[in-house]
Amino acid sequence: MLLKSNMSMKAATTLVSSKNQGCWNSSIHCSYYSLLQMMMYMLVDVKRPPCSMENIVNKGDTHMRIKEAVVLEICSPKERVSFITGFDMLKRMRVKADYTTEQFSQEMCLELKEKSESLRNKVVSYFKK
C-alpha cells in the first residue's frame, strides 16, 4: 500500500503540472487517494497490533472507517480536529472533482496536493511512538 500511495502522489504531481487543464481535476483524485492509501499502510503494516483491513473494508463506508481508525491514534484533541478537518475537506474536493462539472484551477489543485502531502506526513507521525 505504501508503493500505491507514493505512486498516487507521483501521478498527482504529474497531472497538476500538466499544461492541459483537463488533467488538473484528476490530480485531486490522486492526491486524496494517496493520503487514504498511506493511512491504510500505517494501519495494516506499521501499527502494532495491526488493524485487519478486512474488518475495515467490509463494513460500511470504508473511507470513514479508515479515518476513524487513524483518528484513534492521535493523542492531541487539537491535532485530531485538524486532521479530521483536513481529511474531510480533501474528500469533499475529491467528490466534486470526480462527480461534478466544476473545473478546479491549477493553483487550487496544487494547494490540495500540498495539503495531502502534509496530512500524509502527519499520519506517519501519529504511528511513531
N, CA, C and O of each residue as an XYZ file, in Angstrom:
516
protein
N       0.821     -1.190      0.000
C       0.000      0.000      0.000
C       0.874      1.268      0.000
O       0.475      2.301     -0.537
N       2.052      1.179      0.598
C       2.960      2.328      0.587
C       3.359      2.675     -0.848
O       3.398      3.848     -1.219
N       3.650      1.664     -1.644
C       4.011      1.910     -3.046
C       2.845      2.564     -3.784
O       3.049      3.507     -4.549
N       1.630      2.075     -3.561
C       0.457      2.681     -4.204
C       0.309      4.141     -3.794
O       0.029      5.002     -4.628
N       0.499      4.414     -2.506
C       0.388      5.787     -2.013
C       1.408      6.696     -2.702
O       1.076      7.792     -3.152
N       2.644      6.225     -2.776
C       3.698      7.028     -3.408
C       3.441      7.218     -4.901
O       3.697      8.293     -5.445
N       2.940      6.186     -5.557
C       2.646      6.294     -6.992
C       1.456      7.222     -7.245
O       1.436      7.954     -8.235
N       0.475      7.191     -6.358
C      -0.665      8.109     -6.494
C      -0.213      9.557     -6.342
O      -0.695     10.439     -7.054
N       0.723      9.807     -5.406
C       1.233     11.170     -5.240
C       2.054     11.580     -6.452
O       1.997     12.734     -6.877
N       2.810     10.657     -7.007
C       3.584     10.958     -8.223
C       2.633     11.292     -9.365
O       2.885     12.225    -10.127
N       1.545     10.539     -9.490
C       0.548     10.817    -10.530
C      -0.087     12.183    -10.311
O      -0.290     12.935    -11.264
N      -0.400     12.506     -9.061
C      -0.981     13.824     -8.751
C      -0.033     14.938     -9.182
O      -0.463     15.941     -9.753
N       1.237     14.763     -8.912
C       2.242     15.764     -9.279
C       2.311     15.941    -10.789
O       2.368     17.066    -11.285
N       2.306     14.839    -11.513
C       2.354     14.891    -12.977
C       1.109     15.576    -13.537
O       1.207     16.433    -14.415
N      -0.051     15.200    -13.030
C      -1.315     15.750    -13.539
C      -1.442     17.243    -13.248
O      -1.847     18.009    -14.122
N      -1.102     17.663    -12.034
C      -1.262     19.075    -11.680
C      -0.233     19.946    -12.401
O      -0.444     21.146    -12.581
N       0.869     19.344    -12.808
C       1.914     20.092    -13.521
C       1.634     20.209    -15.021
O       2.330     20.938    -15.727
N       0.638     19.506    -15.497
C       0.324     19.491    -16.921
C      -0.156     20.864    -17.403
O      -0.792     21.611    -16.659
N       0.155     21.171    -18.632
C      -0.368     22.398    -19.247
C      -1.822     22.191    -19.671
O      -2.541     23.155    -19.935
N      -2.243     20.941    -19.735
C      -3.615     20.595    -20.108
C      -4.513     20.687    -18.874
O      -4.445     19.833    -17.990
N      -5.343     21.711    -18.816
C      -6.176     21.911    -17.626
C      -7.168     20.773    -17.409
O      -7.711     20.635    -16.313
N      -7.413     19.964    -18.422
C      -8.269     18.805    -18.268
C      -7.688     17.764    -17.326
O      -8.413     16.891    -16.848
N      -6.402     17.840    -17.053
C      -5.735     16.889    -16.147
C      -5.815     17.317    -14.679
O      -5.647     16.493    -13.781
N      -6.068     18.590    -14.440
C      -5.931     19.109    -13.080
C      -6.904     18.465    -12.091
O      -6.500     18.107    -10.985
N      -8.170     18.312    -12.463
C      -9.133     17.698    -11.544
C      -8.706     16.285    -11.154
O      -8.909     15.862    -10.016
N      -8.125     15.569    -12.086
C      -7.671     14.206    -11.788
C      -6.556     14.202    -10.748
O      -6.376     13.220    -10.028
N      -5.810     15.299    -10.671
C      -4.761     15.378     -9.654
C      -5.364     15.377     -8.248
O      -4.751     14.868     -7.309
N      -6.563     15.946     -8.102
C      -7.237     15.964     -6.798
C      -7.587     14.535     -6.391
O      -7.385     14.142     -5.243
N      -8.109     13.771     -7.332
C      -8.429     12.368     -7.096
C      -7.180     11.625     -6.594
O      -7.239     10.914     -5.590
N      -6.073     11.791     -7.286
C      -4.835     11.103     -6.923
C      -4.282     11.586     -5.583
O      -3.764     10.784     -4.806
N      -4.384     12.871     -5.307
C      -3.908     13.405     -4.023
C      -4.685     12.793     -2.864
O      -4.102     12.374     -1.864
N      -5.991     12.746     -3.007
C      -6.840     12.180     -1.954
C      -6.515     10.702     -1.735
O      -6.331     10.267     -0.598
N      -6.446      9.935     -2.818
C      -6.197      8.503     -2.671
C      -4.789      8.218     -2.165
O      -4.568      7.205     -1.501
N      -3.844      9.083     -2.463
C      -2.505      8.932     -1.912
C      -2.557      8.995     -0.381
O      -1.907      8.203      0.301
N      -3.321      9.927      0.140
C      -3.491     10.042      1.594
C      -4.190      8.810      2.148
O      -3.732      8.224      3.129
N      -5.285      8.416      1.532
C      -6.046      7.264      2.017
C      -5.182      5.994      2.012
O      -5.230      5.206      2.955
N      -4.407      5.804      0.964
C      -3.536      4.631      0.879
C      -2.435      4.669      1.929
O      -2.051      3.626      2.459
N      -1.918      5.865      2.239
C      -0.919      5.984      3.303
C      -1.548      5.611      4.650
O      -0.922      4.938      5.468
N      -2.774      6.047      4.869
C      -3.472      5.717      6.099
C      -3.645      4.204      6.221
O      -3.432      3.638      7.293
N      -4.028      3.557      5.135
C      -4.201      2.102      5.137
C      -2.875      1.403      5.426
O      -2.829      0.445      6.198
N      -1.810      1.877      4.812
C      -0.487      1.301      5.045
C      -0.110      1.388      6.519
O       0.345      0.408      7.108
N      -0.297      2.548      7.104
C       0.083      2.732      8.507
C      -0.751      1.832      9.426
O      -0.226      1.275     10.390
N      -2.029      1.691      9.134
C      -2.908      0.868      9.969
C      -2.595     -0.625      9.867
O      -2.660     -1.345     10.863
N      -2.261     -1.080      8.681
C      -2.100     -2.513      8.449
C      -0.648     -2.972      8.588
O      -0.390     -4.066      9.091
N       0.300     -2.145      8.147
C       1.698     -2.581      8.100
C       2.592     -1.983      9.175
O       3.678     -2.506      9.425
N       2.166     -0.905      9.812
C       3.021     -0.255     10.807
C       2.444     -0.391     12.215
O       3.186     -0.677     13.155
N       1.164     -0.196     12.374
C       0.510     -0.253     13.683
C       0.732     -1.612     14.334
O       0.671     -2.650     13.676
N       0.992     -1.586     15.640
C       1.135     -2.818     16.414
C       0.193     -2.786     17.588
O       0.294     -1.880     18.415
N      -0.721     -3.731     17.705
C      -1.016     -4.758     16.710
C      -1.701     -4.128     15.493
O      -2.372     -3.103     15.617
N      -1.531     -4.741     14.328
C      -2.102     -4.166     13.106
C      -3.626     -4.281     13.071
O      -4.218     -5.156     13.703
N      -4.230     -3.384     12.326
C      -5.667     -3.471     12.061
C      -5.878     -4.523     10.974
O      -5.011     -4.744     10.128
N      -7.011     -5.148     11.013
C      -7.384     -6.082      9.965
C      -8.084     -5.293      8.864
O      -9.155     -4.729      9.088
N      -7.488     -5.250      7.687
C      -8.079     -4.485      6.594
C      -9.432     -5.073      6.210
O     -10.329     -4.337      5.798
N      -9.589     -6.372      6.336
C     -10.878     -6.991      6.018
C     -11.982     -6.425      6.906
O     -13.097     -6.187      6.441
N     -11.672     -6.210      8.183
C     -12.669     -5.653      9.091
C     -13.019     -4.206      8.743
O     -14.150     -3.767      8.953
N     -12.052     -3.477      8.215
C     -12.296     -2.078      7.865
C     -13.072     -1.980      6.552
O     -14.042     -1.227      6.467
N     -12.661     -2.724      5.536
C     -13.246     -2.544      4.203
C     -14.563     -3.283      4.002
O     -15.274     -3.003      3.037
N     -14.899     -4.192      4.857
C     -16.120     -4.967      4.659
C     -17.313     -4.466      5.468
O     -18.340     -5.142      5.534
N     -17.192     -3.310      6.073
C     -18.283     -2.816      6.921
C     -18.547     -1.340      6.629
O     -17.858     -0.472      7.165
N     -19.514     -1.053      5.806
C     -19.952      0.331      5.604
C     -18.982      1.187      4.818
O     -18.273      0.702      3.936
N     -18.961      2.463      5.151
C     -18.151      3.472      4.457
C     -16.669      3.255      4.775
O     -16.183      3.659      5.831
N     -15.975      2.623      3.859
C     -14.569      2.272      4.059
C     -13.711      3.484      4.383
O     -12.882      3.422      5.291
N     -13.891      4.577      3.668
C     -13.049      5.751      3.867
C     -13.245      6.324      5.266
O     -12.278      6.723      5.916
N     -14.485      6.366      5.729
C     -14.745      6.889      7.075
C     -14.196      5.940      8.138
O     -13.699      6.392      9.170
N     -14.279      4.656      7.902
C     -13.748      3.684      8.863
C     -12.221      3.786      8.949
O     -11.656      3.659     10.036
N     -11.563      4.009      7.836
C     -10.111      4.201      7.838
C      -9.776      5.479      8.598
O      -8.862      5.497      9.422
N     -10.519      6.546      8.319
C     -10.298      7.812      9.027
C     -10.473      7.614     10.534
O      -9.637      8.056     11.322
N     -11.527      6.970     10.920
C     -11.807      6.755     12.349
C     -10.696      5.954     13.021
O     -10.327      6.242     14.159
N     -10.162      4.955     12.328
C      -9.081      4.147     12.896
C      -7.814      4.977     13.080
O      -7.108      4.812     14.075
N      -7.520      5.863     12.137
C      -6.343      6.728     12.259
C      -6.555      7.738     13.382
O      -5.641      7.997     14.165
N      -7.743      8.304     13.464
C      -8.039      9.312     14.492
C      -7.806      8.752     15.897
O      -7.404      9.487     16.799
N      -8.054      7.475     16.080
C      -7.820      6.844     17.382
C      -6.345      6.872     17.792
O      -6.024      6.735     18.972
N      -5.454      7.050     16.817
C      -4.012      7.092     17.081
C      -3.507      8.494     17.432
O      -2.347      8.655     17.811
N      -4.361      9.498     17.309
C      -3.948     10.884     17.520
C      -4.202     11.261     18.979
O      -5.339     11.217     19.449
N      -3.145     11.628     19.686
C      -3.251     11.916     21.124
C      -3.855     13.288     21.418
O      -4.663     13.424     22.337
N      -3.479     14.280     20.665
C      -3.900     15.653     20.930
C      -5.291     15.932     20.358
O      -5.525     15.715     19.169
N      -6.218     16.414     21.201
C      -7.548     16.765     20.681
C      -7.485     17.826     19.574
O      -8.232     17.755     18.598
N      -6.607     18.788     19.729
C      -6.461     19.848     18.716
C      -5.967     19.256     17.399
O      -6.462     19.615     16.330
N      -5.003     18.358     17.473
C      -4.473     17.717     16.274
C      -5.527     16.811     15.635
O      -5.610     16.708     14.411
N      -6.323     16.163     16.469
C      -7.402     15.295     15.978
C      -8.368     16.112     15.117
O      -8.725     15.705     14.012
N      -8.787     17.269     15.638
C      -9.714     18.140     14.910
C      -9.073     18.621     13.612
O      -9.727     18.659     12.569
N      -7.800     18.985     13.677
C      -7.093     19.470     12.490
C      -7.030     18.386     11.416
O      -7.258     18.666     10.239
N      -6.727     17.166     11.812
C      -6.640     16.074     10.844
C      -8.007     15.780     10.230
O      -8.126     15.643      9.012
N      -9.028     15.684     11.064
C     -10.374     15.392     10.579
C     -10.827     16.469      9.599
O     -11.389     16.162      8.548
N     -10.583     17.718      9.944
C     -10.973     18.839      9.082
C     -10.272     18.748      7.726
O     -10.905     18.906      6.683
N      -8.971     18.494      7.748
C      -8.209     18.393      6.506
C      -8.634     17.211      5.653
O      -8.801     17.342      4.441
N      -8.810     16.054      6.287
C      -9.232     14.863      5.562
C     -10.605     15.075      4.935
O     -10.804     14.785      3.755
N     -11.547     15.577      5.720
C     -12.910     15.779      5.221
C     -12.947     16.773      4.066
O     -13.698     16.588      3.108
N     -12.137     17.827      4.155
C     -12.076     18.807      3.071
C     -11.526     18.166      1.798
O     -12.073     18.372      0.715
N     -10.451     17.393      1.923
C      -9.899     16.713      0.746
C     -10.910     15.748      0.138
O     -11.024     15.651     -1.084
N     -11.631     15.046      0.980
C     -12.638     14.110      0.475
C     -13.735     14.863     -0.288
O     -14.144     14.436     -1.367
N     -14.210     15.979      0.269
C     -15.242     16.787     -0.418
C     -14.745     17.272     -1.775
O     -15.474     17.213     -2.765
N     -13.509     17.748     -1.819
C     -12.945     18.256     -3.075
C     -12.776     17.121     -4.086
O     -12.980     17.323     -5.283
N     -12.403     15.930     -3.611
C     -12.272     14.775     -4.497
C     -13.633     14.405     -5.085
O     -13.729     14.102     -6.274
N     -14.667     14.426     -4.279
C     -16.012     14.118     -4.771
C     -16.430     15.141     -5.828
O     -16.966     14.772     -6.873
N     -16.185     16.429     -5.557
C     -16.506     17.472     -6.544
C     -15.719     17.266     -7.832
O     -16.267     17.363     -8.930
N     -14.422     16.978     -7.685
C     -13.568     16.801     -8.865
C     -14.008     15.599     -9.693
O     -13.949     15.625    -10.923
N     -14.448     14.553     -9.013
C     -14.824     13.314     -9.714
C     -16.246     13.332    -10.272
O     -16.505     12.732    -11.315
N     -17.170     14.012     -9.591
C     -18.594     13.831     -9.920
C     -19.345     15.086    -10.328
O     -20.559     15.034    -10.520
N     -18.654     16.215    -10.465
C     -19.327     17.417    -10.945
C     -18.582     17.942    -12.168
O     -17.515     17.440    -12.521
N     -19.152     18.946    -12.802
C     -18.509     19.541    -13.972
C     -17.571     20.682    -13.585
O     -16.952     21.295    -14.455
N     -17.461     20.972    -12.293
C     -16.591     22.063    -11.838
C     -15.149     21.790    -12.259
O     -14.620     20.697    -12.056
N     -14.524     22.816    -12.853
C     -13.119     22.725    -13.242
C     -12.292     23.506    -12.221
O     -12.422     24.726    -12.124
N     -11.456     22.823    -11.471
C     -10.615     23.463    -10.469
C      -9.422     24.128    -11.124
O      -8.913     23.652    -12.139
N      -8.982     25.222    -10.543
C      -7.800     25.916    -11.058
C      -6.551     25.109    -10.712
O      -6.550     24.295     -9.789
N      -5.510     25.354    -11.463
C      -4.243     24.685    -11.189
C      -3.744     25.062     -9.794
O      -3.208     24.222     -9.070
N      -3.923     26.323     -9.426
C      -3.499     26.785     -8.097
C      -4.219     26.008     -6.985
O      -3.592     25.583     -6.015
N      -5.526     25.829     -7.133
C      -6.286     25.083     -6.125
C      -5.830     23.626     -6.073
O      -5.705     23.050     -4.992
N      -5.585     23.039     -7.227
C      -5.134     21.641     -7.278
C      -3.769     21.490     -6.607
O      -3.516     20.502     -5.917
N      -2.901     22.465     -6.812
C      -1.593     22.443     -6.141
C      -1.756     22.550     -4.629
O      -1.076     21.850     -3.878
N      -2.649     23.419     -4.185
C      -2.906     23.558     -2.747
C      -3.426     22.251     -2.153
O      -3.024     21.862     -1.056
N      -4.307     21.582     -2.868
C      -4.855     20.317     -2.375
C      -3.798     19.223     -2.362
O      -3.785     18.384     -1.461
N      -2.918     19.223     -3.345
C      -1.819     18.251     -3.357
C      -0.893     18.488     -2.169
O      -0.462     17.539     -1.514
N      -0.588     19.751     -1.891
C       0.258     20.083     -0.746
C      -0.419     19.703      0.575
O       0.244     19.239      1.502
N      -1.727     19.898      0.659
C      -2.469     19.506      1.856
C      -2.397     17.991      2.044
O      -2.206     17.510      3.161
N      -2.548     17.252      0.968
C      -2.450     15.801      1.034
C      -1.060     15.376      1.502
O      -0.934     14.489      2.347
N      -0.025     16.001      0.961
C       1.349     15.673      1.375
C       1.547     15.959      2.858
O       2.165     15.167      3.569
N       1.032     17.072      3.317
C       1.138     17.436      4.731
C       0.423     16.418      5.613
O       0.960     15.993      6.636
N      -0.785     16.028      5.217
C      -1.543     15.056      6.007
C      -0.888     13.680      5.967
O      -0.925     12.953      6.959
N      -0.294     13.313      4.846
C       0.440     12.037      4.776
C       1.569     12.035      5.805
O       1.772     11.046      6.509
N       2.296     13.135      5.888
C       3.388     13.228      6.862
C       2.866     13.170      8.296
O       3.486     12.562      9.168
N       1.739     13.799      8.525
C       1.147     13.754      9.866
C       0.737     12.336     10.236
O       0.958     11.898     11.365
N       0.142     11.620      9.292
C      -0.281     10.245      9.554
C       0.931      9.407      9.976
O       0.846      8.628     10.925
N       2.032      9.564      9.286
C       3.247      8.818      9.642
C       3.654      9.162     11.076
O       4.033      8.278     11.844
N       3.577     10.430     11.431
C       3.991     10.847     12.787
C       3.077     10.277     13.867
O       3.537     10.048     14.986
N       1.821     10.043     13.577
C       0.883      9.522     14.576
C       1.249      8.097     15.003
O       0.881      7.665     16.096
N       1.961      7.377     14.159
C       2.286      5.981     14.455
C       3.699      5.804     14.972
O       4.129      4.678     15.223
N       4.438      6.913     15.137
C       5.788      6.850     15.701
C       5.681      7.054     17.201
O       5.491      8.170     17.684
N       5.805      5.967     17.914
C       5.675      6.047     19.378
C       6.894      5.515     20.053
O       6.964      5.503     21.281
